[in-house]
């Protein structure tokens, strides 16, 4: 894959998808790390929740310190991993897995 990380053992993880998913990358905040840090600082549940909402609102690129440690990956690769985990096909052959509406609103 373009990112150098193999989500599955297959060179092509997604054989069909809508144009909105094609070549879209997923970058994001490490929410668990953020929560762990804020909890260790003694922040309240409400303060942690507010910090998460602030982090969600920020547009972060792969070079952002808040995104440090997250791997930018194509959305289709992430969905292919989900489909692989859900199908549990192993040697039985991979079934068709349809994922709808996962990135809406």
ZISULWO-V898792 format. One record per pair of residues at least 24 apart in sequence whose ideal C-beta (glycine too) atoms are under 7 Angstrom apart, sorted by the first residue. I is the first residue (numbers start at 0). GAP is how many residues later the second one is. D is the distance in whole Angstrom. If there is no record, write none. Layout:
{{I GAP D} {I GAP D}}
//
This chain:
{{0 76 6} {2 68 7} {2 69 6} {2 70 6} {4 66 6} {4 68 7} {6 70 4} {6 73 6} {6 74 5} {7 72 6} {7 73 6} {7 76 6} {12 63 6} {12 64 5} {12 67 4} {13 62 4} {13 65 7} {13 66 5} {16 59 5} {20 54 5} {20 55 6} {22 51 7} {23 50 7} {23 51 5} {24 47 5} {24 48 7} {24 49 6} {25 46 7} {25 47 5} {25 49 5} {25 52 6} {26 33 6} {26 34 6} {26 35 5} {26 40 6} {26 43 6} {26 45 5} {27 32 7} {27 39 6} {27 42 6} {28 26 4} {28 31 6} {28 37 5} {28 38 6} {29 39 6} {29 40 6} {74 28 7}}
//
